[in-house]
Amino acid sequence: MKNILLTGGAGYIGSNVTNILIDNGFNVDVIDSLITGNKNLVNKNAYFHNCDISDTKRILEILSYKKFDVIMHFAGLIRVDESVNEPEKYNEFNYKKAKIFLNTCFKNNLKKVIFSSTAAVYGNPNKLRVSENDNLNPLNPYAETKLKLEKYLIEKSKTDEISYIILRYFNVAGADEKLRSGLISNYSTHLIKVMSEVATNKKNEIIINGGDYDTKDGTPVRDFIHISDLADIHLVSAKYLFQKNKSDIFNCGYGKGFSVKEVLTTFEKVLNKKIKFKVGPRRPGDSKLVVADPTKFNKTFNWTPKFDNLEYILKTAFDWEKKQSISKK
């Protein structure tokens, strides 16, 4: 039985990955400071440690009581708009604290890491589908901090015997079919989350950030991947690290682009109701079009997604939001 040390396991993606790991017989220790995470999302069969990843004393205690096989690092701040206003805060949480944590692990012989990065490192790609060796041009401090940690891992692996898998997420959405975990946020900027909040009458309308982009309908285009497929990608990546111990970088997306308006129209079709919206100004740091070329991951692992369907993604996101409304009553 492999032991996984997972940071940010009280968050949206970390909690879903924890679930799939435990479903597949792994032992998981979750570290989360609960600054943005929600304790209710942590799988009851995980060992939970409420602490900051830069609290070296606590991390050493955790490392001393069990031999871990791999780190999965999700902990960090993710709001692009906030990062533009507070770049130092993002550098502190996403880079400096992460470096302290990873160095502590590496010094204690835990040298395999899966890092949760972002497609935002590509900035505004000049092609329809972006691959792992295309130019990197982050447009906001959030993406810059993710890229800095990527570079740190790559450099560290040249002098130390560490191996890494860097996963660059495109737009993650939806909830697992058992509705065990989904996106909980008091201030979400995720498009599908906000649409679900409008659909469940928690918000009056959605504001589309920019209607004058050079795209088919003026709104930004994104590649949406279902959370359960992304969780499976982490499971596959972990098994690869155990067996091959090889470092690599992979895109996590479907290779299909949908504009914000197309997502809205599809959601209205799924729900058979209108979603109130208005077009607002562009958001600083946003890209106009980011779609994955997922060929490398799919071919390396002979992997096929199970939930590559925008309507299904939207339905599960809505079902999760509805569940949250019921549980609060």
C-alpha positions in Angstrom: 0.0 0.0 0.0 1.5 3.3 -1.1 1.4 6.4 1.2 0.6 9.8 -0.4 1.3 13.1 1.2 -1.2 15.6 -0.3 -1.3 19.3 0.3 -4.4 21.3 -0.2 -6.7 18.3 0.3 -9.5 20.4 1.6 -9.8 22.2 -1.7 -11.8 21.4 -4.8 -9.2 19.5 -6.8 -7.2 18.1 -3.9 -10.3 16.6 -2.3 -11.4 14.9 -5.5 -7.9 13.4 -6.0 -7.9 12.2 -2.3 -11.2 10.4 -3.0 -9.9 8.6 -6.1 -6.6 7.6 -4.4 -8.5 6.2 -1.4 -10.9 4.4 -3.7 -7.9 2.7 -5.3 -6.3 1.5 -2.0 -3.8 4.3 -1.3 -3.2 5.8 2.2 -3.5 9.5 2.1 -2.3 12.2 4.5 -3.9 15.6 3.8 -2.2 18.8 4.9 -4.3 21.9 4.7 -4.3 25.2 6.6 -8.1 25.7 5.7 -7.4 29.3 4.7 -9.4 28.6 1.5 -10.2 24.9 2.0 -13.2 23.4 3.6 -12.7 20.6 6.2 -16.0 18.9 5.0 -14.4 18.1 1.7 -11.7 16.0 3.3 -12.3 12.2 2.9 -13.1 10.7 6.3 -10.5 7.9 5.6 -7.6 10.4 5.0 -5.3 11.4 7.9 -5.9 15.2 8.2 -3.2 17.6 9.4 -4.4 21.2 9.9 -1.2 23.1 9.4 0.6 25.5 7.0 3.0 23.9 4.5 5.8 26.2 5.6 5.5 25.1 9.2 8.7 23.1 9.1 8.4 21.7 12.6 5.0 20.2 11.9 6.0 18.9 8.5 9.0 17.2 10.0 6.7 15.5 12.6 4.4 14.3 9.8 7.4 13.0 7.8 8.8 11.2 10.8 5.9 9.0 11.6 5.3 7.4 8.2 7.3 6.7 5.1 5.7 8.5 2.2 6.1 7.4 -1.4 5.0 10.6 -3.2 4.0 14.2 -2.6 1.0 15.7 -4.4 1.2 19.4 -4.1 -2.1 21.3 -4.6 -1.9 23.9 -1.9 -1.9 27.5 -3.1 -4.0 30.6 -4.0 -5.8 30.5 -7.4 -7.6 33.8 -8.1 -6.2 35.6 -11.0 -7.9 38.9 -10.2 -6.6 38.8 -6.6 -3.1 38.0 -7.8 -3.0 41.1 -10.0 -3.9 43.2 -6.9 -1.7 41.3 -4.4 1.3 39.9 -6.3 3.5 39.6 -3.2 0.9 37.5 -1.4 0.8 35.1 -4.3 4.6 34.9 -4.4 4.6 34.1 -0.7 2.0 31.4 -0.7 2.5 29.8 -4.1 6.3 30.0 -4.4 8.1 30.7 -1.2 6.0 28.5 1.2 5.9 25.7 -1.4 9.7 25.8 -1.7 10.1 25.6 2.1 7.8 22.6 2.1 9.3 20.8 -0.8 12.9 21.3 0.5 11.9 19.8 3.8 10.5 16.8 2.0 13.5 16.4 -0.3 15.9 16.6 2.7 14.0 13.8 4.3 14.2 11.5 1.4 10.7 12.1 0.0 11.7 12.9 -3.6 8.8 12.1 -5.9 6.4 15.0 -6.5 3.3 15.7 -8.6 2.8 19.4 -8.9 -0.5 21.1 -9.7 0.3 23.8 -12.3 -1.8 25.7 -14.8 -2.3 26.3 -18.5 -2.1 30.0 -17.6 1.7 29.7 -17.9 1.1 29.8 -21.7 -0.4 33.2 -21.6 -2.0 34.0 -25.0 -0.9 31.2 -27.3 -0.6 32.0 -31.0 -2.0 28.7 -32.0 -5.4 26.9 -31.6 -4.0 24.1 -29.4 -1.1 24.6 -27.1 1.5 21.8 -26.4 3.9 21.3 -23.5 6.9 22.7 -25.4 5.3 25.9 -26.6 6.4 29.3 -25.4 5.6 30.2 -21.8 4.3 33.7 -21.3 2.3 34.1 -18.0 0.1 37.2 -18.0 -0.6 37.4 -14.3 1.2 36.9 -11.0 -0.8 33.7 -10.3 0.6 32.1 -13.4 4.1 33.6 -12.8 4.3 31.9 -9.3 3.2 28.5 -10.8 5.9 28.8 -13.5 8.5 29.8 -10.9 7.8 26.6 -8.9 7.9 24.5 -12.1 11.4 26.0 -12.9 12.5 25.3 -9.3 11.5 21.6 -9.6 13.2 21.3 -12.9 16.5 22.9 -11.6 16.4 20.9 -8.4 16.1 17.6 -10.3 19.4 18.4 -12.0 21.4 18.4 -8.8 19.2 16.2 -6.5 17.7 12.8 -7.2 14.1 14.1 -7.3 11.6 13.1 -9.9 8.5 15.2 -10.8 5.4 15.2 -12.9 4.1 18.8 -13.6 0.5 18.8 -14.6 -0.8 21.9 -16.3 -4.5 22.1 -15.8 -6.9 23.8 -18.2 -10.3 24.7 -16.9 -11.4 22.2 -14.3 -15.2 21.9 -13.6 -18.0 19.6 -12.5 -18.3 17.3 -9.5 -17.8 13.5 -9.1 -20.9 11.4 -9.9 -21.4 10.5 -6.2 -21.4 14.2 -5.4 -18.8 13.6 -2.6 -16.8 16.7 -3.5 -17.2 19.8 -5.7 -16.3 23.5 -5.7 -17.1 25.4 -2.5 -16.0 29.0 -2.5 -17.3 32.2 -0.9 -15.9 34.2 -3.7 -15.5 32.1 -6.9 -14.3 33.4 -10.2 -14.8 30.0 -11.9 -17.2 30.5 -14.8 -19.3 27.3 -14.4 -19.4 27.7 -10.6 -20.8 31.2 -10.9 -23.3 30.0 -13.6 -24.4 27.3 -11.1 -24.9 29.9 -8.4 -27.1 31.9 -10.7 -29.0 28.8 -11.7 -29.7 28.0 -8.1 -30.8 31.6 -7.3 -27.7 32.4 -5.1 -26.7 35.1 -7.5 -28.8 37.3 -9.7 -26.6 37.2 -12.8 -23.3 36.3 -14.3 -21.0 39.0 -15.6 -19.0 37.9 -18.7 -15.6 39.4 -18.4 -15.1 40.9 -21.9 -17.2 40.7 -25.1 -14.7 42.2 -27.5 -12.0 39.5 -27.7 -10.8 38.4 -31.2 -12.8 35.1 -30.9 -15.8 33.8 -32.8 -18.3 35.6 -30.5 -16.1 38.1 -28.7 -15.9 36.1 -25.5 -12.8 34.1 -24.2 -12.4 30.5 -25.3 -11.4 27.8 -22.8 -10.8 24.0 -22.6 -13.0 22.5 -19.8 -11.9 19.2 -18.2 -14.2 17.3 -15.8 -12.8 17.0 -12.3 -13.1 13.2 -12.3 -10.9 12.9 -15.4 -8.4 15.2 -13.8 -8.4 13.1 -10.6 -7.7 10.0 -12.7 -4.8 11.8 -14.4 -3.2 12.1 -11.0 -3.7 8.5 -10.2 -2.1 7.5 -13.5 0.7 9.9 -12.9 1.4 8.6 -9.4 1.6 5.0 -10.7 4.0 6.2 -13.4 6.3 7.8 -10.9 6.4 4.7 -8.7 7.2 2.4 -11.7 9.4 4.6 -13.9 10.7 7.4 -11.6 10.9 9.6 -14.7 10.2 13.4 -14.7 7.8 15.0 -17.2 5.3 17.8 -17.9 1.8 17.1 -19.2 -1.2 19.2 -20.3 -4.5 18.2 -18.7 -7.4 19.1 -21.0 -9.6 17.7 -23.8 -8.3 19.7 -26.7 -11.7 21.4 -27.3 -12.4 25.1 -27.0 -15.7 26.5 -25.9 -16.4 30.3 -25.6 -18.0 31.7 -22.5 -21.2 32.3 -24.5 -21.2 28.7 -25.8 -20.9 27.4 -22.3 -23.8 29.7 -21.2 -26.0 28.5 -24.1 -25.2 24.8 -23.4 -26.1 25.3 -19.7 -29.4 26.9 -20.6 -30.1 23.8 -22.8 -29.2 21.4 -20.0 -31.4 23.2 -17.4 -34.1 24.3 -19.9 -34.0 27.8 -18.4 -32.5 31.1 -19.1 -29.4 32.3 -17.2 -29.3 36.0 -16.6 -26.0 37.6 -17.7 -24.4 40.9 -18.8 -21.2 41.6 -20.5 -18.7 43.6 -18.4 -15.1 44.8 -19.0 -12.2 42.4 -19.5 -10.4 41.1 -16.5 -6.7 42.1 -16.2 -4.5 39.1 -16.8 -7.0 37.0 -18.8 -6.1 35.2 -22.0 -8.4 35.2 -25.0 -8.0 31.6 -26.0 -6.3 28.7 -24.2 -7.0 25.1 -25.5 -4.9 22.1 -24.7 -3.1 19.7 -27.0 -3.5 16.7 -24.7 -1.8 14.3 -27.2 1.4 13.8 -25.0 -0.4 12.5 -21.9 -3.0 10.5 -23.8 -0.3 8.7 -25.9 2.2 8.2 -23.1 -0.4 6.4 -20.9 -2.8 5.2 -23.6 -5.3 7.2 -21.7 -8.8 8.2 -22.7 -11.1 10.5 -20.8 -14.4 9.2 -19.5 -16.3 12.5 -19.0 -15.4 14.5 -22.1 -18.9 16.0 -22.5 -19.7 19.7 -21.7 -23.3 18.9 -20.9 -22.2 16.3 -18.3 -19.7 18.7 -16.8 -22.4 21.3 -16.5 -25.0 18.9 -15.1 -22.7 17.6 -12.3 -21.6 21.2 -11.4 -25.3 22.2 -11.1 -26.2 19.0 -9.1 -23.4 19.8 -6.7 -24.5 23.4 -6.3 -28.1 22.2 -5.7 -26.8 19.8 -3.0 -25.0 22.7 -1.3 -28.2 24.7 -1.2 -30.2 21.7 0.3 -27.5 21.0 3.0 -27.6 24.7 4.1 -31.4 24.6 4.7 
